[in-house]
């Protein structure tokens, strides 16, 4: 798929899912309370509640490593009217992708005791290659730009350092924990889909990756 500029509609529709994924990693370590249901999350404004990519959502586990997940998904057009996020725009532009060719699924969860938590974000970009998805995600994260009214540290956090590895039988890129993102983060790409996985529990971290396609 050749690189082409995103359409105006795509820019207006792009939401901060890359930033949200990184923030979820922080939330995993700061509060392991059970995750809200999609309807509750939407009502609070913390996480949008959409149904738009059931096939992608079905690739996410409902339980793994003792973590029970709530899942939801959205199609590209569901982004219309959402807040613009430069990282997400950069991610799609780097892939030569259009918002209409994007689907996203999310799983948020915690264990029964409420002391361990995890998050999974799946980004499906029609026609993209697995290696390009990983490279563009890392590049867009490195190019994080502060949002209006926020300092660079508030918007971006400390830079992430990625190392290739194998977890749960999957070839992944793992971000070394730092002061801003102390919870392990893994990127796993297969086909046209990129999975972003984070968990406070190392055993669950491995179990989650093992369940993915």
C-alpha positions as CSV (number, residue, x, y, z in Angstrom):
1,X,0.0,0.0,0.0
2,X,1.6,3.2,-1.1
3,X,2.0,6.2,1.2
4,X,-0.6,8.9,0.7
5,X,-1.7,11.9,2.7
6,X,-4.6,11.3,5.2
7,X,-7.9,12.8,4.2
8,X,-9.2,15.8,6.1
9,X,-11.9,13.6,7.6
10,X,-9.2,11.3,9.0
11,X,-7.4,14.1,10.8
12,X,-10.7,15.3,12.3
13,X,-11.5,11.7,13.4
14,X,-8.2,10.7,14.9
15,X,-8.3,10.1,18.6
16,X,-5.5,9.6,21.2
17,X,-5.4,5.8,21.2
18,X,-1.6,5.7,21.2
19,X,-1.5,8.0,24.1
20,X,-4.4,6.1,25.7
21,X,-2.5,2.8,25.4
22,X,0.6,4.3,27.2
23,X,-1.6,5.9,29.8
24,X,-3.3,2.5,30.4
25,X,0.1,1.0,31.1
26,X,0.6,3.6,33.8
27,X,-2.8,3.0,35.2
28,X,-2.0,-0.7,35.5
29,X,0.8,0.0,38.0
30,X,-0.9,2.9,39.8
31,X,-4.3,1.3,40.4
32,X,-5.1,-2.4,40.0
33,X,-8.8,-2.0,40.9
34,X,-11.2,-3.9,38.7
35,X,-11.7,-2.2,35.3
36,X,-15.0,-0.4,34.5
37,X,-17.4,-2.0,32.0
38,X,-17.5,-0.3,28.6
39,X,-20.8,1.4,29.5
40,X,-19.5,2.7,32.8
41,X,-16.2,3.9,31.2
42,X,-18.1,5.7,28.5
43,X,-20.3,7.4,31.0
44,X,-17.3,8.6,33.0
45,X,-15.5,9.9,29.9
46,X,-12.4,7.8,30.7
47,X,-12.7,5.3,27.9
48,X,-15.1,5.5,24.9
49,X,-17.8,2.9,24.5
50,X,-18.2,1.7,20.9
51,X,-19.1,-1.5,19.1
52,X,-17.6,-1.6,15.6
53,X,-15.0,-4.3,15.2
54,X,-16.4,-7.6,16.6
55,X,-14.0,-9.8,14.7
56,X,-11.0,-8.0,16.1
57,X,-12.5,-7.8,19.5
58,X,-13.0,-11.6,19.4
59,X,-9.2,-12.0,19.2
60,X,-8.9,-10.6,22.8
61,X,-9.1,-12.9,25.8
62,X,-12.0,-12.7,28.3
63,X,-9.6,-14.2,30.9
64,X,-5.9,-14.9,31.0
65,X,-3.5,-15.5,33.9
66,X,-6.2,-14.9,36.5
67,X,-7.1,-11.5,34.9
68,X,-10.8,-11.1,33.9
69,X,-11.2,-8.6,31.0
70,X,-14.0,-6.3,29.8
71,X,-13.7,-5.7,26.0
72,X,-15.0,-3.2,23.5
73,X,-14.1,-2.2,19.9
74,X,-14.6,0.5,17.4
75,X,-14.2,1.1,13.6
76,X,-12.4,4.0,12.1
77,X,-15.5,6.1,11.5
78,X,-16.2,5.9,15.2
79,X,-13.4,8.3,15.7
80,X,-15.3,11.1,14.0
81,X,-15.6,14.1,16.3
82,X,-13.1,12.8,18.8
83,X,-10.1,14.8,20.0
84,X,-7.2,15.0,17.5
85,X,-4.0,13.2,18.6
86,X,-0.8,13.9,16.6
87,X,0.7,10.5,17.5
88,X,-2.2,8.7,16.0
89,X,-2.1,10.9,12.9
90,X,1.7,10.2,12.6
91,X,1.0,6.5,13.0
92,X,-1.5,6.3,10.2
93,X,0.5,8.7,7.9
94,X,3.6,6.5,8.4
95,X,1.6,3.5,7.2
96,X,0.0,5.4,4.3
97,X,-3.4,4.4,5.9
98,X,-6.8,6.0,6.0
99,X,-9.0,6.2,9.1
100,X,-11.7,4.2,7.2
101,X,-9.3,1.3,7.1
102,X,-8.7,1.2,10.8
103,X,-10.3,-0.9,13.6
104,X,-9.4,-0.9,17.3
105,X,-10.3,-3.3,20.1
106,X,-9.5,-2.8,23.8
107,X,-9.5,-5.2,26.8
108,X,-9.1,-3.8,30.3
109,X,-9.1,-6.1,33.4
110,X,-8.0,-7.0,36.9
111,X,-7.7,-10.1,39.0
112,X,-10.3,-11.1,41.7
113,X,-8.3,-9.6,44.5
114,X,-8.0,-6.3,42.7
115,X,-4.2,-6.1,43.2
116,X,-3.1,-7.0,39.6
117,X,-4.3,-5.4,36.4
118,X,-3.7,-5.6,32.6
119,X,-4.6,-3.8,29.4
120,X,-4.6,-4.9,25.7
121,X,-5.0,-2.6,22.7
122,X,-5.4,-4.1,19.2
123,X,-4.8,-1.8,16.2
124,X,-5.9,-3.3,12.9
125,X,-4.9,-1.4,9.7
126,X,-6.1,-2.8,6.5
127,X,-3.2,-3.7,4.1
128,X,-0.5,-3.0,6.7
129,X,2.5,-5.3,7.3
130,X,3.3,-6.5,10.8
131,X,6.9,-5.1,10.7
132,X,5.6,-1.7,9.6
133,X,3.0,-1.6,12.4
134,X,5.6,-2.1,15.0
135,X,8.1,0.3,13.5
136,X,5.5,3.1,13.0
137,X,4.1,2.7,16.6
138,X,7.5,3.1,18.0
139,X,8.3,6.0,15.7
140,X,5.1,7.8,16.6
141,X,5.7,7.3,20.3
142,X,9.2,8.7,20.0
143,X,7.7,11.7,18.1
144,X,5.3,12.4,20.9
145,X,4.3,16.1,21.0
146,X,2.7,17.9,23.9
147,X,-1.1,18.6,23.6
148,X,-2.4,22.0,24.1
149,X,-1.8,23.3,27.7
150,X,0.4,20.3,28.7
151,X,4.1,20.1,29.2
152,X,6.1,17.6,27.2
153,X,6.6,15.5,30.3
154,X,2.9,15.4,31.0
155,X,2.1,14.4,27.4
156,X,4.9,12.1,26.5
157,X,6.7,10.8,29.6
158,X,10.2,9.4,29.6
159,X,11.3,7.8,26.2
160,X,10.7,4.1,25.9
161,X,13.6,1.8,25.0
162,X,12.5,-1.3,23.1
163,X,14.2,-4.7,23.0
164,X,13.2,-7.7,20.9
165,X,12.2,-10.9,22.8
166,X,9.9,-13.9,23.0
167,X,7.1,-14.0,25.6
168,X,4.2,-16.5,25.6
169,X,5.6,-18.0,22.4
170,X,5.3,-14.7,20.5
171,X,8.0,-12.6,19.0
172,X,7.6,-9.2,20.7
173,X,9.2,-5.8,21.3
174,X,9.4,-5.1,25.0
175,X,9.7,-1.6,26.5
176,X,12.1,-1.4,29.4
177,X,10.3,0.0,32.4
178,X,11.1,3.6,33.5
179,X,9.9,6.2,36.0
180,X,6.9,7.1,33.9
181,X,6.0,3.7,32.6
182,X,7.1,1.2,35.3
183,X,4.8,-1.6,34.0
184,X,6.2,-3.9,31.3
185,X,4.9,-3.1,27.8
186,X,5.0,-5.5,24.8
187,X,4.2,-4.9,21.1
188,X,3.2,-7.9,19.2
189,X,2.3,-7.7,15.5
190,X,0.7,-10.3,13.3
191,X,-0.7,-9.9,9.8
192,X,-2.3,-6.4,9.7
193,X,-2.8,-6.1,13.5
194,X,-0.7,-4.7,16.3
195,X,-1.3,-5.7,19.9
196,X,-0.1,-3.5,22.8
197,X,0.0,-5.5,26.0
198,X,0.7,-4.4,29.6
199,X,0.2,-6.0,33.0
200,X,1.4,-5.6,36.5
201,X,1.6,-9.4,36.9
202,X,4.5,-11.1,34.9
203,X,2.7,-14.4,34.8
204,X,-0.4,-12.8,33.4
205,X,1.7,-10.8,31.0
206,X,3.0,-14.1,29.5
207,X,-0.4,-15.8,29.6
208,X,-2.1,-12.9,27.8
209,X,0.4,-12.9,24.9
210,X,0.1,-16.7,24.7
211,X,-3.7,-16.3,24.0
212,X,-3.3,-13.9,21.1
213,X,-3.5,-15.1,17.5
